[in-house]
């Protein structure tokens, strides 16, 4: 089983600590099996977490057995102890994937593992990170940066985006979508166009007036829906619909619909051998060219490249055969 070690340094930010513990701890694979084994580790027997004191059940030695290490933010931005730096470097040399949340990037940067790479952190501290580590290309405008073995995220909620992205890398979009629902992920968030973001459907908060409508739109996203048709389904005027969408999703009904189509396309690319042109039609794009352009704009790569990265070995079936790819 994939082991995730969450490293709690002194003055750890509780929200940053809880995010990976909750997301990875609740991730379930098909059949209900746990997707990860989560271990909270500390450099000392007790850790100051501000409002409370934390006693991590594991020490730094657990980092050596971890497949993924997550460094939550800490209110202490000074470099961590030599023991911590050495443990992280040794884990990286052994092949561990290391990710930081928010200002946890300062601790990761202190190891030298981010030198020569692009990274991010909370926008408020981005300039300070760049000043301390000029060898790092600090980008304050993205939610997270994935360099393969080393990943960094921006502040607070961006840690959720990062963790769900890792779930997607490990287990695919369906498992990541379930993890998003368990984490009660916020509604669609705009921004960070340069990154390779997980675009699973975040659920609306329970009780939201748009929740039934979003489900209906997801189910009927292959149809050529207009704002008026969507408004009629919701029982409100087009003007009210647009306002409610802006308030609760940060985007428009049609933009949300386009992303829903892309989400469905991602699932088909991962789980079938159907040609790209056929998938474009199945999810509601009249033109394969328009589908490819929209897919690259949203996901950051082409449909074929995405399939190569995320699809397992799925044998073609008669229904998968056809022209185009």
Buried (B, 14 or more C-beta within 10 A) or exposed (E): EBBBBBBBBBBBBBBBBBBBBBBBBBBBBEEEEBBBBBBBBBBBEEBBBEEEEBEBEBBBEBBEBBBBBBBBBBEBBEBBBEEBBEBBBEBBEEEBBBBBBBBBBBBBBBBBBBEEBBBBBBEEBBEBBBEBBEEBBBBBEBBBBBEEEBBBBBBBBBBBBBBBBBBBBBBBBBBBBBBBBBBEBBBBBEEBEEBBBBBBBBBBEEEBEBBEBBEBBBEBBBEEBEBEBBBEBBEBEBEEBBEBBEEBBBBBBBBBBBBBBBBBBBBBBBBBBBBBBBBBBBBBBEEBEEBBEBBBEBBBBBBEBBBEEBBEEEEEEEEEEEEEE
